[in-house]
Amino acid sequence: MNAPLPTLQGLDLRAEIDRLRRARNAIILAHYYQAPEIQDLADFIGDSLDLSRKAQANDAEVIAFCGVRFMAETAKILSPDKIVILPDMAAGCSLEDSCPPDKFRAFREAHPDHIALTYINCSTEVKALSDIIVTSSSAETILAQLPKDQKIIFGPDKNLGGYLVRKTGRDMLLWPGVCIVHEAFSETELLKLKAEHPGAPVLAHPECPPHILDHADQVGSTKAILDFALKSPSDVLIVATEPHIIHQMEKAAPGKIFIGAPGADGNCNCNMCPYMALNTLEKLYLALRDLAPLVEMDEAIRIAAKKPLDRMLEMAGNTVGKGDVGRPIFSD
């Protein structure tokens, strides 16, 4: 259980975070699934790899990553000389949890003629055991470059893997992991919502199960979903991913209505990521103040994990690391 936060009454947290950001020469990154108050003070908002690459290209000495642990680890892999902090080290990921490194190693050893194409939502150790890392936006581009007869393990997300199998026709051996957020959407409730809003397009992340993707008009990464929503002529859109992304949609297109796809009973908040919610303004302030919790890793593991990330960047080109929502870094 997390220790209780120290009393922070009387502090203007936003002002203190800005002060510490300047004092520490820090950059604050926020994933689209973070709470609006964190998104609104971040230097950059985006997908996980996009954010890590922004931090890598920036001269900040400290990276405060408001996301989940594997995202902060990716930032450390790409920026080993920078201090990387995560407001709450308990901010994990159900996909990462579904793929323990020892079991993944054994699975690979049982299929020596397969290469491992691994979704970035995994631990550093699993990245180090992989051949190529992919994101939801780069996976199809990378698959197209692999020989047709190449046997492939895809993990840890079976829904993303299954979507790629159906779209590309490639036969892949799927690791049986899922994202608890995207598994929570209800087909029955989604159909009710579509009936209430005829013509409203459904935008879905490929981590959703097939029975949700079957009803989607657009399937893509969080950034692709945001882009589609802003360009769509529709005034009402249904969004089947973690609902905090709607904050950016409403800011960019205030005249449109964005409706989060419902969970099992049509009203639950079960599609909100409980891990992302662990990051708060209070914890971000303390992390910047204390430079902790600190993301650290063995250098040999970091180097091994960076190799499949580099392969992805070489093969995917401009399909990754573009288009974050950003604002100028403090310069004084």
KOLKOL-389037 format. One record per residue (C-alpha): residue in one letter; residue number from 1; x, y, z. Coordinates in Angstrom, 3 decimals. Each point is the difference from the previous one (the first is absolute). Layout:
<sites>
<"a"; NUM; <X; Y; Z>>;
...
</sites>
This chain:
<sites>
<"m"; 1; <0.000; 0.000; 0.000>>;
<"n"; 2; <1.277; 3.488; -0.818>>;
<"a"; 3; <1.122; 2.143; 2.909>>;
<"p"; 4; <-2.270; 3.001; 0.666>>;
<"l"; 5; <1.041; 3.246; -1.604>>;
<"p"; 6; <1.479; 2.636; 2.281>>;
<"t"; 7; <-2.252; 2.941; 0.769>>;
<"l"; 8; <0.149; 2.469; -2.878>>;
<"q"; 9; <-2.715; 2.380; 1.166>>;
<"g"; 10; <0.588; 3.603; -0.889>>;
<"l"; 11; <2.228; -0.729; -2.976>>;
<"d"; 12; <-0.884; 1.267; -3.456>>;
<"l"; 13; <0.954; -3.266; -1.670>>;
<"r"; 14; <-0.030; 1.331; -3.541>>;
<"a"; 15; <2.225; 2.933; 0.928>>;
<"e"; 16; <2.342; -2.282; 1.951>>;
<"i"; 17; <0.201; -2.470; -2.881>>;
<"d"; 18; <0.874; 2.854; -2.369>>;
<"r"; 19; <2.659; 1.259; 2.437>>;
<"l"; 20; <1.557; -3.439; 0.313>>;
<"r"; 21; <-0.204; -0.570; -3.738>>;
<"r"; 22; <2.179; 3.085; -0.492>>;
<"a"; 23; <2.321; -0.766; 2.882>>;
<"r"; 24; <0.546; -3.607; -1.083>>;
<"n"; 25; <0.166; 0.725; -3.737>>;
<"a"; 26; <-2.750; -2.575; -0.292>>;
<"i"; 27; <-2.417; -0.961; -2.742>>;
<"i"; 28; <-3.440; -1.312; 0.965>>;
<"l"; 29; <-1.527; -2.603; -2.304>>;
<"a"; 30; <-3.621; -1.110; 0.190>>;
<"h"; 31; <-1.647; -2.874; -1.816>>;
<"y"; 32; <-3.443; 0.605; -1.480>>;
<"y"; 33; <-1.450; -2.223; 2.733>>;
<"q"; 34; <1.087; 2.299; 2.823>>;
<"a"; 35; <-2.499; 2.123; 1.931>>;
<"p"; 36; <-0.766; 3.389; -1.601>>;
<"e"; 37; <1.765; 2.010; 2.727>>;
<"i"; 38; <3.244; -1.833; -0.784>>;
<"q"; 39; <-0.446; 0.295; -3.763>>;
<"d"; 40; <-0.537; 3.738; 0.359>>;
<"l"; 41; <3.351; 0.660; 1.660>>;
<"a"; 42; <2.105; -2.460; -2.034>>;
<"d"; 43; <2.624; 1.191; -2.455>>;
<"f"; 44; <-1.041; -2.729; -2.423>>;
<"i"; 45; <-3.030; -2.266; -0.276>>;
<"g"; 46; <0.011; -3.062; -2.217>>;
<"d"; 47; <0.468; -3.731; -0.514>>;
<"s"; 48; <2.642; -1.712; 2.089>>;
<"l"; 49; <2.831; -0.310; -2.539>>;
<"d"; 50; <-0.688; 3.443; -1.458>>;
<"l"; 51; <0.518; 1.483; 3.448>>;
<"s"; 52; <3.235; -1.874; 0.624>>;
<"r"; 53; <1.402; 1.233; -3.294>>;
<"k"; 54; <-1.006; 3.581; 0.807>>;
<"a"; 55; <1.879; -0.277; 3.277>>;
<"q"; 56; <3.007; -1.547; -1.743>>;
<"a"; 57; <0.193; 2.953; -2.390>>;
<"n"; 58; <-0.426; 2.578; 2.762>>;
<"d"; 59; <2.787; 1.487; 2.125>>;
<"a"; 60; <-1.882; -0.534; 3.268>>;
<"e"; 61; <2.030; -1.793; 2.655>>;
<"v"; 62; <-3.026; -1.530; 1.749>>;
<"i"; 63; <-2.914; -1.890; -1.593>>;
<"a"; 64; <-3.166; -0.145; 2.101>>;
<"f"; 65; <-2.123; -2.604; -1.771>>;
<"c"; 66; <-3.672; 0.079; 0.904>>;
<"g"; 67; <-1.030; -3.341; -1.384>>;
<"v"; 68; <0.727; -3.569; 1.019>>;
<"r"; 69; <3.223; -1.756; 0.892>>;
<"f"; 70; <0.867; -1.541; -3.385>>;
<"m"; 71; <-0.308; 3.468; -1.595>>;
<"a"; 72; <2.425; 1.554; 2.474>>;
<"e"; 73; <2.345; -2.939; -0.526>>;
<"t"; 74; <-0.090; 0.606; -3.754>>;
<"a"; 75; <0.991; 3.612; 0.623>>;
<"k"; 76; <2.935; -1.217; 2.085>>;
<"i"; 77; <1.031; -2.488; -2.703>>;
<"l"; 78; <0.177; 2.826; -2.541>>;
<"s"; 79; <1.440; 2.620; 2.394>>;
<"p"; 80; <2.312; -1.870; 2.383>>;
<"d"; 81; <1.849; 3.135; 1.112>>;
<"k"; 82; <-3.167; 1.758; 1.107>>;
<"i"; 83; <-1.792; -0.341; 3.312>>;
<"v"; 84; <-3.384; -1.661; -0.557>>;
<"i"; 85; <-2.664; 0.140; 2.699>>;
<"l"; 86; <-3.488; -1.493; 0.176>>;
<"p"; 87; <-2.473; 1.556; 2.446>>;
<"d"; 88; <-1.128; -3.427; 1.223>>;
<"m"; 89; <2.143; -3.095; -0.608>>;
<"a"; 90; <-3.091; -2.153; 0.543>>;
<"a"; 91; <-1.399; 1.315; -3.298>>;
<"g"; 92; <0.371; -3.241; -1.912>>;
<"c"; 93; <-1.822; -1.500; -2.977>>;
<"s"; 94; <-2.193; -3.064; -0.368>>;
<"l"; 95; <1.738; -0.871; -3.271>>;
<"e"; 96; <3.399; 0.139; 1.646>>;
<"d"; 97; <-1.307; -2.122; 2.883>>;
<"s"; 98; <-1.369; -2.579; -2.437>>;
<"c"; 99; <3.466; -0.679; -1.424>>;
<"p"; 100; <2.573; -0.853; 2.700>>;
<"p"; 101; <3.548; -0.080; -1.414>>;
<"d"; 102; <0.731; -3.561; 1.153>>;
<"k"; 103; <-3.119; -1.377; -1.670>>;
<"f"; 104; <0.629; 2.003; -3.158>>;
<"r"; 105; <3.560; -1.312; -0.133>>;
<"a"; 106; <-1.269; -3.582; 0.323>>;
<"f"; 107; <-2.608; 0.625; -2.707>>;
<"r"; 108; <2.666; 1.309; -2.353>>;
<"e"; 109; <2.245; -2.975; 0.703>>;
<"a"; 110; <-2.911; -2.336; -0.808>>;
<"h"; 111; <-0.343; 1.664; -3.434>>;
<"p"; 112; <3.591; 0.580; -1.160>>;
<"d"; 113; <-0.993; 0.471; -3.651>>;
<"h"; 114; <-2.175; 3.038; 0.865>>;
<"i"; 115; <1.077; 3.608; 0.399>>;
<"a"; 116; <-1.642; 2.094; 2.716>>;
<"l"; 117; <-1.940; 3.043; -1.153>>;
<"t"; 118; <-0.899; 1.609; 3.311>>;
<"y"; 119; <-2.393; 2.821; 0.787>>;
<"i"; 120; <1.670; 2.832; 1.881>>;
<"n"; 121; <-2.378; -0.525; 2.943>>;
<"c"; 122; <2.370; -2.385; 1.768>>;
<"s"; 123; <2.827; 0.033; 2.508>>;
<"t"; 124; <3.609; 0.876; -0.788>>;
<"e"; 125; <0.923; -3.648; 0.563>>;
<"v"; 126; <-2.537; -1.184; -2.593>>;
<"k"; 127; <1.215; 2.640; -2.446>>;
<"a"; 128; <3.515; -1.391; 0.477>>;
<"l"; 129; <-1.311; -3.468; -0.938>>;
<"s"; 130; <-1.644; 1.325; -3.188>>;
<"d"; 131; <1.185; 0.462; -3.591>>;
<"i"; 132; <-2.100; 3.024; -1.003>>;
<"i"; 133; <-2.165; 2.271; 2.135>>;
<"v"; 134; <-3.153; 1.424; -1.593>>;
<"t"; 135; <-2.603; 2.597; 0.819>>;
<"s"; 136; <-3.624; -0.171; -1.084>>;
<"s"; 137; <0.809; 2.538; -2.732>>;
<"s"; 138; <3.178; -1.684; -1.291>>;
<"a"; 139; <-0.850; -3.716; 0.242>>;
<"e"; 140; <-1.584; -0.340; -3.442>>;
<"t"; 141; <2.847; 1.886; -1.694>>;
<"i"; 142; <2.550; -2.279; 1.639>>;
<"l"; 143; <-1.929; -3.177; -0.756>>;
<"a"; 144; <-0.044; 0.907; -3.681>>;
<"q"; 145; <3.817; -0.039; -0.037>>;
<"l"; 146; <0.362; -3.489; 1.450>>;
<"p"; 147; <0.255; -3.039; -2.316>>;
<"k"; 148; <-3.345; -1.721; -0.522>>;
<"d"; 149; <1.383; -3.303; 1.230>>;
<"q"; 150; <1.505; 1.470; 3.168>>;
<"k"; 151; <-1.633; -1.527; 3.073>>;
<"i"; 152; <-0.966; 2.637; 2.547>>;
<"i"; 153; <-0.885; 0.140; 3.677>>;
<"f"; 154; <-2.110; 3.060; 0.790>>;
<"g"; 155; <-0.508; 1.120; 3.560>>;
<"p"; 156; <-1.109; 0.945; 2.483>>;
<"d"; 157; <-3.352; 1.299; -1.349>>;
<"k"; 158; <-2.044; -2.716; -1.704>>;
<"n"; 159; <-2.634; 2.511; -1.137>>;
<"l"; 160; <2.487; 2.220; -1.822>>;
<"g"; 161; <1.667; -3.126; -1.385>>;
<"g"; 162; <-3.325; -1.415; -1.145>>;
<"y"; 163; <-0.926; 3.270; -1.654>>;
<"l"; 164; <3.289; -0.052; -1.927>>;
<"v"; 165; <-0.555; -3.630; -1.021>>;
<"r"; 166; <-3.445; 0.836; -1.367>>;
<"k"; 167; <1.174; 3.155; -1.757>>;
<"t"; 168; <3.230; -1.304; -1.534>>;
<"g"; 169; <-0.686; -3.723; -0.378>>;
<"r"; 170; <3.231; -0.816; 1.829>>;
<"d"; 171; <-0.101; -3.064; 2.225>>;
<"m"; 172; <1.494; 0.814; 3.395>>;
<"l"; 173; <0.297; -1.883; 3.278>>;
<"l"; 174; <-1.737; 2.255; 2.524>>;
<"w"; 175; <0.946; 0.440; 3.643>>;
<"p"; 176; <-3.284; -0.028; 2.002>>;
<"g"; 177; <0.176; 3.432; 1.675>>;
<"v"; 178; <-2.679; 2.694; 0.058>>;
<"c"; 179; <-0.462; 3.580; 1.187>>;
<"i"; 180; <-2.577; 0.098; 2.785>>;
<"v"; 181; <-1.192; 3.424; -1.143>>;
<"h"; 182; <-0.775; -1.000; -3.574>>;
<"e"; 183; <-1.465; -3.350; 1.049>>;
<"a"; 184; <-2.599; 1.861; 2.087>>;
<"f"; 185; <-2.063; 1.341; -2.910>>;
<"s"; 186; <-3.388; -1.628; -0.497>>;
<"e"; 187; <-1.229; -0.863; -3.493>>;
<"t"; 188; <-3.633; 0.094; 1.157>>;
<"e"; 189; <0.376; 3.437; 1.541>>;
<"l"; 190; <1.943; 1.253; -3.022>>;
<"l"; 191; <-2.811; -1.085; -2.317>>;
<"k"; 192; <-2.502; 1.831; 2.214>>;
<"l"; 193; <2.136; 3.121; -0.214>>;
<"k"; 194; <0.247; -0.292; -3.793>>;
<"a"; 195; <-3.783; -0.281; -0.184>>;
<"e"; 196; <-0.357; 3.151; 2.100>>;
<"h"; 197; <2.411; 1.872; -2.270>>;
<"p"; 198; <-0.543; -1.305; -3.543>>;
<"g"; 199; <2.824; 0.892; -2.316>>;
<"a"; 200; <2.476; 0.775; 2.782>>;
<"p"; 201; <3.321; -1.656; -0.916>>;
<"v"; 202; <1.613; -2.337; 2.519>>;
<"l"; 203; <3.726; 0.492; 0.599>>;
<"a"; 204; <1.817; -2.915; 1.636>>;
<"h"; 205; <3.487; -0.956; 1.094>>;
<"p"; 206; <1.210; -3.360; -1.403>>;
<"e"; 207; <0.496; -1.245; 3.572>>;
<"c"; 208; <-3.796; -0.403; 0.057>>;
<"p"; 209; <-1.373; -3.512; -0.537>>;
<"p"; 210; <-1.319; -0.976; -3.459>>;
<"h"; 211; <-3.676; 0.405; 0.934>>;
<"i"; 212; <0.660; 3.700; 0.645>>;
<"l"; 213; <2.289; 0.544; -2.991>>;
<"d"; 214; <-2.651; -1.528; -2.262>>;
<"h"; 215; <-2.162; 3.065; 0.671>>;
<"a"; 216; <2.773; 2.585; -0.386>>;
<"d"; 217; <0.230; 2.485; -2.845>>;
<"q"; 218; <3.600; 0.852; 0.905>>;
<"v"; 219; <2.529; -2.266; 1.726>>;
<"g"; 220; <3.329; 1.470; 1.018>>;
<"s"; 221; <2.390; 1.264; 2.652>>;
<"t"; 222; <-1.042; 2.684; 2.457>>;
<"k"; 223; <1.602; 2.631; -2.258>>;
<"a"; 224; <-1.740; -1.417; -3.091>>;
<"i"; 225; <-3.333; 0.023; 1.838>>;
<"l"; 226; <0.522; 3.631; 0.985>>;
<"d"; 227; <0.937; 1.004; -3.547>>;
<"f"; 228; <-3.033; -1.781; -1.484>>;
<"a"; 229; <-2.335; 1.628; 2.523>>;
<"l"; 230; <1.233; 3.477; -0.841>>;
<"k"; 231; <-0.213; -0.523; -3.777>>;
<"s"; 232; <-3.356; -1.801; -0.007>>;
<"p"; 233; <-2.976; 2.014; -1.260>>;
<"s"; 234; <-2.172; -1.673; 2.651>>;
<"d"; 235; <-1.150; 2.095; 2.940>>;
<"v"; 236; <-0.430; -3.025; 2.270>>;
<"l"; 237; <2.638; -2.737; 0.376>>;
<"i"; 238; <0.199; -3.107; 2.194>>;
<"v"; 239; <3.441; -0.713; 1.444>>;
<"a"; 240; <1.028; -3.533; 1.035>>;
<"t"; 241; <3.245; 0.543; 1.849>>;
<"e"; 242; <0.966; 1.369; 3.413>>;
<"p"; 243; <-2.339; 2.999; 0.395>>;
<"h"; 244; <2.574; 2.565; 1.140>>;
<"i"; 245; <1.002; 0.477; -3.643>>;
<"i"; 246; <-3.351; 1.760; -0.423>>;
<"h"; 247; <1.481; 2.958; 1.892>>;
<"q"; 248; <2.320; 0.772; -2.928>>;
<"m"; 249; <-2.803; -0.581; -2.497>>;
<"e"; 250; <-2.276; 2.475; 1.766>>;
<"k"; 251; <2.755; 2.605; 0.199>>;
<"a"; 252; <0.849; -0.339; -3.695>>;
<"a"; 253; <-3.598; -0.263; -1.265>>;
<"p"; 254; <-2.288; 1.690; 2.549>>;
<"g"; 255; <-2.949; -0.049; -2.368>>;
<"k"; 256; <-0.119; -3.805; -0.143>>;
<"i"; 257; <-1.454; -2.529; 2.427>>;
<"f"; 258; <2.230; -2.914; 0.992>>;
<"i"; 259; <-1.620; -2.933; 1.767>>;
<"g"; 260; <2.054; -2.637; 1.784>>;
<"a"; 261; <-0.978; -3.555; -0.914>>;
<"p"; 262; <-1.735; -1.651; 2.965>>;
<"g"; 263; <1.016; -2.871; 2.218>>;
<"a"; 264; <-2.070; -2.984; 1.046>>;
<"d"; 265; <-2.878; 1.841; 1.671>>;
<"g"; 266; <0.138; 3.092; -2.167>>;
<"n"; 267; <1.013; 2.219; 2.906>>;
<"c"; 268; <3.103; -1.444; 1.667>>;
<"n"; 269; <3.416; 1.643; -0.073>>;
<"c"; 270; <1.618; -3.390; -0.656>>;
<"n"; 271; <1.560; 1.289; -3.235>>;
<"m"; 272; <2.132; 2.511; 1.911>>;
<"c"; 273; <3.540; -1.256; 0.508>>;
<"p"; 274; <0.551; -0.524; 3.746>>;
<"y"; 275; <3.767; 0.122; -0.471>>;
<"m"; 276; <-0.011; 3.346; -1.816>>;
<"a"; 277; <-2.222; 1.373; 2.768>>;
<"l"; 278; <2.728; -0.600; 2.585>>;
<"n"; 279; <1.858; 3.073; -1.252>>;
<"t"; 280; <-1.256; 3.197; 1.638>>;
<"l"; 281; <1.136; 3.608; 0.256>>;
<"e"; 282; <1.088; -0.653; 3.569>>;
<"k"; 283; <2.170; -2.935; -1.004>>;
<"l"; 284; <1.432; 1.905; -2.956>>;
<"y"; 285; <0.972; 2.856; 2.320>>;
<"l"; 286; <1.697; -2.395; 2.424>>;
<"a"; 287; <1.782; -1.812; -2.827>>;
<"l"; 288; <1.448; 3.275; -1.293>>;
<"r"; 289; <0.869; 1.144; 3.507>>;
<"d"; 290; <1.731; -3.222; 1.036>>;
<"l"; 291; <1.064; -1.327; -3.447>>;
<"a"; 292; <-1.681; -3.254; 0.952>>;
<"p"; 293; <-1.345; -2.564; -0.749>>;
<"l"; 294; <2.982; -0.418; -2.298>>;
<"v"; 295; <-0.106; -2.256; -3.065>>;
<"e"; 296; <3.202; -2.044; -0.112>>;
<"m"; 297; <1.116; -3.136; -1.820>>;
<"d"; 298; <3.002; -2.198; -0.598>>;
<"e"; 299; <2.082; 1.395; -2.865>>;
<"a"; 300; <0.309; -3.369; -1.760>>;
<"i"; 301; <-3.796; -0.397; 0.032>>;
<"r"; 302; <-0.431; 3.571; -1.229>>;
<"i"; 303; <2.328; -0.577; -2.957>>;
<"a"; 304; <-1.726; -3.287; -0.855>>;
<"a"; 305; <-3.430; 1.669; 0.164>>;
<"k"; 306; <1.130; 2.918; -2.151>>;
<"k"; 307; <0.956; -2.257; -2.928>>;
<"p"; 308; <-3.580; -1.054; -0.909>>;
<"l"; 309; <-1.159; 3.587; 0.562>>;
<"d"; 310; <2.648; 1.214; -2.442>>;
<"r"; 311; <-1.119; -2.636; -2.512>>;
<"m"; 312; <-3.534; 1.324; 0.207>>;
<"l"; 313; <1.145; 3.573; -0.581>>;
<"e"; 314; <2.092; -1.096; -2.981>>;
<"m"; 315; <-2.858; -1.961; -1.546>>;
<"a"; 316; <-2.901; 2.291; 0.863>>;
<"g"; 317; <1.555; 3.306; -1.006>>;
<"n"; 318; <-2.431; 2.865; 0.422>>;
<"t"; 319; <-2.895; -2.124; 1.250>>;
<"v"; 320; <1.162; 0.458; 3.606>>;
<"g"; 321; <0.999; 2.960; 2.087>>;
<"k"; 322; <-1.985; 2.675; -1.803>>;
<"g"; 323; <-2.804; 2.329; 0.864>>;
<"d"; 324; <-0.046; 0.433; 3.780>>;
<"v"; 325; <-2.013; 2.776; 1.542>>;
<"g"; 326; <2.640; 2.244; 1.504>>;
<"r"; 327; <0.748; 3.406; 1.415>>;
<"p"; 328; <3.277; 1.876; 0.408>>;
<"i"; 329; <2.339; -1.143; 2.752>>;
<"f"; 330; <0.796; 2.506; 2.702>>;
<"s"; 331; <3.222; 1.743; -0.980>>;
<"d"; 332; <0.653; 2.217; 3.006>>;
</sites>
